[in-house]
Amino acid sequence: MKDKHLIELIDVSKLYGGDVALSHVDLYIKDGEFLTLLGPSGCGKTTMLRLIAGFIMPDEGRIEMDGVDIANTPPYLRKVNTVFQKYALFPHLNVADNIAFGLKLRSVEKNVIKEKVEAMLELVNLKGYGGRYVEQLSGGQQQRVAIARALVNEPQVLLLDEPLGALDLKLRKEMQVELKNMQQRLGITFIYVTHDQEEALTMSDTIVVLKDGVIQQIGTPTDIYNEPKNPFVADFIGESNIIPGIMLQDFKVRMNGVVYDCVDKGFGKNTEVDVVVRPEDIDIVPADGARVFGKAVSVVFMGVHYEVDVDCGGYEWIIQTTDFVERGQVVGISIPPDAIHIMKKTQQTNLFDAVAYPDDGEVEILDHRFACKGLEAFETKDDVLVAIAPVDVKLIPPEESELTGIVRACMFLGTHYEVTIGCGEEDWIAYSAEYMESGEEIGLFVPADKIAVSANEAN
Amino acid sequence: MKQTKTTKPKTATGMLIRRSVFAYPYVVWMAIFILAPMLLILYYAFTSDGAVTLENIVRASSWDNLRVLADSVRFALYTTLLCLLLGFPVAYLLSQMKKTTAALLSVFFIVPMWMNFLLRTYAWKVLLSAFTNMLYTESAVLLGMVYNFLPFMILPIYTTLIKLDKSYIEAAADLGANPRKTFLKVVLPLSMPGVISGVTMVFIPSTTTFAISQLLGGGKTMLYGDLIYMKVITEQSWDTGSALSIILLAFVLVSMTFMKKAERKTSDEGGGRLW
């Protein structure tokens, strides 16, 4: 792999009707690498791919290819080709004409086209299928035609938008291997969009994890898996135990009242952190003499291993083990130092623009009045900034609340769930003891003394 | 107790109405107003004084009459071509607009269709005589026909175009096709089912037009429909009129078969559905 930066996104932002799809993204893609854009739906990964393909233009920032800004170049002048999510094969053309489409536009000689199409059909294992129409092919075959149609143009970059999403599991696994082989053989840069973390880990040289239009982490599959930068990445990539902890000093961390040895340093003394432990890194040991033990509350056979939930008083560890454990059995657990991954605590605060009404003792946040203290310093209708800690946001039944929102995401953080609630244009972060379904309606309430008001200096 | 036991299944079967029952009113309607007249036309066309004969058909196939048929077909072809040339761009532009704007604009095409076409043709007669000297020419007849049939061309093409998956257009651009090439190589071929549907819906009815040519052509342009009208209504010659109708019917059926074939071919290639 060469180290040349083939494509570079510099401070790129894209809005869709006021909603942020991508926010100030910086990313470079090296020549010849297999880069995967990974994230849940709506994270901006497809937007990023469509920006590189040229179907949409960024609202801000530059997209450079070979050092030239192509942000406003139309797609038909770019040296990239796309494999579309639903293939978008032309129904009025047969397989050979579909593949030849790009070559014919560049007025390549007829016999050359024929040769190249034949070669492509062979490459994707569809020899002899040239005369068939698209609807006569299976999903897997259509997939191959889509790849051949893009690759025949010898693009510098191949963009793939969840190309295996429509295939069944077995075929998907086969195609993953085939795609990776093809990429290595041809030496073309692949930019691959998927929401499937396993697919990303198997195929990529580099993974870019996205959430809400912001890059969370860029790294090799091993980096991303072993050293997730924040709870979101840890939770999204594979299963994990995420536990709040305190870094007592270098190489010592306390979780749930127990001090563990670890291999991380440089967090300072007595610092609050989040700790990630992968389920397969935890060993089950005899309860006698174990420092930590608990009751196995659930045992599920997963094929190669068992997934065991062990309740150690207040925290349930998810453990993957090949040893059989009886449900209800008391077992000890042991966590080797190198299995403990320390992450900086991500402090989330709800920050909103608001309008002060000191006479009523209220602030107006998102068109809703909240009782609030500490408004003496402000005039009526002053623009203010309010900060509310997630822990102070009380979730109540929607019928009892004036302000309601829809649950957008719910992530387990060891002792509690972090819930993202969409209320109109703004998202609220709140903590909850229980899991909440996405799409559920929920009411919000904040006690008057928990709203911190400050002058809004932006205005 | 006993009564409920026996009545229950009875009412249940009594309430059971087969769904086909709902079609009966229309079947009756069809029998009286479509099938019966057809049979009458067949009867008049192939009998003379109660005896079966081909004489009426032979008489109706005179050169003069066939020339009128050829004229009608010529007019229908001109109308279809003009409707296509005018209608396709309109349908394409509508399909490129925002849904709400397109819906608003298509009202302009649909609202006139709520009015009887004779009324609209009378309006043209007034307009043409007041502002031009076109009235009672072939051009006036053509204008009237294009005006009346244009919506039938626009709507099926528009429907096909808005159903066209945008990813085909993106794929073409991605493979190096500029907007013109994309249109020629992807949009146009994929809109063929709509075009064929539109052509069918304009060509067939315009072959059988009659009133427009009378109103705007002033009797100078004789179309096949006018010929049948003249034979049946003016000359009260039901035999010849019926025979002429049979010839027209045969012609229409043959053209329909060709259109169907073309339609099947394009939709075999997956171009999408009509309407």
Chai-1 contact restraints between the chains, C-beta under 6 A:
chainA,res_idxA,chainB,res_idxB,connection_type,confidence,min_distance_angstrom,max_distance_angstrom,comment,restraint_id
A,F55,B,E170,contact,1.0,0.0,6.0,A-B,restraint_1
A,P75,B,A173,contact,1.0,0.0,6.0,A-B,restraint_2
A,P75,B,D174,contact,1.0,0.0,6.0,A-B,restraint_3
A,Y76,B,A173,contact,1.0,0.0,6.0,A-B,restraint_4
A,Y76,B,G176,contact,1.0,0.0,6.0,A-B,restraint_5
A,Y76,B,A177,contact,1.0,0.0,6.0,A-B,restraint_6
A,Y76,B,N178,contact,1.0,0.0,6.0,A-B,restraint_7
A,N81,B,D174,contact,1.0,0.0,6.0,A-B,restraint_8
A,T82,B,D174,contact,1.0,0.0,6.0,A-B,restraint_9
A,F84,B,S167,contact,1.0,0.0,6.0,A-B,restraint_10
A,A88,B,S167,contact,1.0,0.0,6.0,A-B,restraint_11
A,A88,B,Y168,contact,1.0,0.0,6.0,A-B,restraint_12
A,A88,B,A171,contact,1.0,0.0,6.0,A-B,restraint_13
A,P91,B,G270,contact,1.0,0.0,6.0,A-B,restraint_14
A,H92,B,P189,contact,1.0,0.0,6.0,A-B,restraint_15
A,H92,B,L190,contact,1.0,0.0,6.0,A-B,restraint_16
A,H92,B,E269,contact,1.0,0.0,6.0,A-B,restraint_17
A,H92,B,G271,contact,1.0,0.0,6.0,A-B,restraint_18
A,F101,B,L175,contact,1.0,0.0,6.0,A-B,restraint_19
A,G102,B,L175,contact,1.0,0.0,6.0,A-B,restraint_20
A,G102,B,G176,contact,1.0,0.0,6.0,A-B,restraint_21
A,L105,B,G176,contact,1.0,0.0,6.0,A-B,restraint_22
A,L105,B,A177,contact,1.0,0.0,6.0,A-B,restraint_23
A,E135,B,G270,contact,1.0,0.0,6.0,A-B,restraint_24
